[in-house]
Structures are given as structure tokens and as C-alpha cells.
Amino acid sequence: LDNSPVWDDSEEVCVKTESIAPLSSAQLDLVLKRLGLMAAVGPAIESYRLELQAAREERAQPKASFCAVQPPKETTLLTCAECGASFTMRRTLELHKRQHLNALNAPSSLSSSG
């Protein structure tokens, strides 16, 4: 296994950071273009930016939701003919009526078994 350094450290390079003036954004763009490291924005990037903008605008606008609270409907009350109890759902009234039938068919605890 070779543990020799990959880089040749025989020459020391010293850069003084105080001597380098910070570049403005325009200057940095110019340097990068001259080095060939900065390309112009192409049509694909522009269309992608427009798609992102359209998506942002679409998310910002409110949409109708199926989960949104609906205004209350006028409900008709269904009434039990035997006891007068009121229900808003037909299924609940049917289950209630079955309770009356079960009570009539159940053996009474007052009857004598002897």
C-alpha cells in the first residue's frame, strides 16, 4: 500500500487574502464568462422558470374543496309514530322502530312463570 502524498507539497504557495479585493456580482459574472464557466440562460431554463411561476400562482389562488363546509340543508325531521322521537336520518328511525318491536316481543319480567 503506497502512502505517499498525491500532491507534490515541495513548493509552498502562499496567497495573501488581504490583497484580493472582493468582486461584485457583475464582475464575477464577467470573469466566469471569460473563463467559459458561465453560460447564457437557454430557452429550456426560461420555460422551466415560467412553469415554476405558473405553479406558484396556481397554489396561491384558493380552490373549491369537496371537504369545505357546505351550508346546512333544510332537514325534515322524521318522527316515530309510537313515541314521538325525532330523527334526521331514515336509517336511524328504522333502527329505533326495531327497538319498539324488540320490546314488544321480549318476554316480560312481570309475568308469572309458576
DOLOVEX-599999 format. One record per residue (C-alpha): residue in one letter; x, y, z. Coordinates in steps of 0.2 Angstrom, whole numbers, padded with zeros to 4 digits, always signed. Example, Ala and Ser with C-alpha at 12.3 -4.5 7.8 and 13.67 -1.06 7.14 Angstrom:
BEGIN
A+0062-0022+0039S+0068-0005+0036
! end
This chain:
BEGIN
L+0000+0000+0000D+0008+0017-0006N+0005+0030+0007S+0015+0044-0002P+0006+0060-0004V-0004+0063-0020W+0000+0081-0022D+0018+0087-0023D+0020+0099-0007S+0038+0103-0011E+0033+0121-0016E+0023+0131-0004V+0011+0143-0011C+0006+0157-0001V-0009+0168-0005K-0012+0184+0004T-0031+0186+0006E-0029+0204+0011S-0023+0208-0007I-0038+0201-0016A-0052+0213-0017P-0070+0206-0016L-0079+0205-0033S-0096+0212-0036S-0109+0201-0044A-0107+0208-0061Q-0088+0207-0060L-0089+0189-0055D-0101+0185-0070L-0089+0193-0082V-0074+0183-0075L-0084+0167-0076K-0089+0171-0094R-0071+0174-0099L-0066+0158-0092G-0080+0149-0101L-0088+0143-0084M-0104+0153-0086A-0117+0150-0100A-0131+0161-0105V-0148+0155-0099G-0156+0145-0113P-0174+0143-0118A-0176+0127-0108I-0172+0136-0092E-0183+0150-0096S-0198+0139-0099Y-0194+0130-0083R-0194+0146-0074L-0211+0151-0082E-0218+0134-0076L-0212+0137-0058Q-0220+0154-0058A-0237+0147-0065A-0237+0133-0052R-0234+0146-0038E-0248+0157-0044E-0259+0142-0045R-0256+0137-0027A-0259+0155-0021Q-0276+0156-0028P-0290+0147-0017K-0299+0132-0025A-0316+0125-0021S-0314+0110-0010F-0325+0095-0008C-0320+0095+0010A-0326+0113+0013V-0340+0115+0025Q-0356+0116+0015P-0371+0127+0020P-0383+0117+0031K-0398+0110+0021E-0415+0111+0027T-0418+0095+0035T-0435+0087+0038L-0437+0078+0054L-0444+0060+0054T-0455+0056+0069C-0458+0039+0077A-0477+0036+0077E-0476+0026+0093C-0466+0038+0105G-0464+0054+0095A-0445+0054+0095S-0437+0064+0080F-0424+0059+0068T-0415+0067+0054M-0410+0050+0045R-0422+0037+0039R-0410+0023+0044T-0409+0029+0062L-0428+0030+0063E-0429+0012+0056L-0417+0006+0070H-0427+0015+0083K-0443+0006+0077R-0434-0011+0079Q-0431-0007+0097H-0450-0005+0099L-0453-0021+0090N-0440-0030+0101A-0448-0023+0117L-0465-0030+0112N-0458-0047+0108A-0447-0049+0123P-0454-0059+0137S-0460-0048+0151S-0451-0050+0168L-0468-0046+0177S-0477-0062+0170S-0478-0077+0182S-0468-0092+0177G-0476-0103+0190
! end
